[in-house]
Amino acid sequence: MDLRLATPGPGLRIAVLVPCYNERASIAKVVADFRAALPDAAVHVYDNNSTDGTAEAAREAGAVVRRATPQGKGHVVRRMFSDVDADVYVLVDGDSTYDAPSARDMIARLLEERLDMVVAVRVPEGAAAYRRGHRAGNRLLTGVVRQMFGTAFSDMLSGYRVFSRRFVKSFPVLSGGFEIETELTVHALELDMPVGEVPTPYYARPEGSESKLATWRDGFRILRTIAKLYRVERPLPFFAGAGLSLALLSVGLSVPVIVTFLEQGVVPRLPTAVLSTGLMILAFLSFACGLVLDTVTRGRREIKLLAYLAQPAPGEPARRASASGLET
């Protein structure tokens, strides 16, 4: 697919965003590959407190280098999305595992189909490219998100994505680490954005480069983030489920008390009766909290949707963000 056929006119600004931490062994190749694949794009490398000379290697390779101080990929992405102004954004890791030429197909699809995010589905090139534990964890976490938020992606944790301007400028980055991919996915699903996937080769890390992802630790952090996002974005089913569990527990505890009262006319297990009553009160409170927070969540979603709609669609020229005269 030819990117030039999908570009509506001259002046399309493409930014390649590369968050990095101690990637000296690979960053120069990443910058060179993307400069060759996208000659008109600006390559921005954000160094996250590297100690191995990553920033110097990226600068020598021709990238625009900045420093992001708070440690964690999510913090870096927040800084990049705030700083960089473009029409199309390419987000990629600095470990040289992703295929730079595939960016042209991903951008072409984004523009031709007016999508807001295109995710690279990793196709391993060799057994060492995609560790078995990471692959199993990705399938598990992707399945959890599919059950909670709906089906849209087959590789939720891919670090190679292309975004429209309206996605980036409406996305409130809240996570600080490797949970950022989960947050990007849920943001697209909650606003019902048009999205797509493109299979791309996935390579093993070059010699001397080490993965910063801890399978178990980061896996549990991502799972915790999914639960938190479900509570925040779907408060009614979350709190209604908690309320139903409390109500069932209350009923289970109250049955022997009620049976004894009907048979003997006394309540010998008063603490159990008090506990059962308290649990039922908590059940009603949980359901009420879900109703209130659901209203709040709808308001937050409307605000994010307005911010999303204020930006031009992929391929459209920039327009006024609002009647106040602020430029997009």
Summary of the structure (lengths in Angstrom):
residues: 328
radius of gyration: 24.5
end to end distance: 29.2
largest distance: 87.5
contacts: 1036
relative contact order: 0.12
helix: 52%
strand: 13%
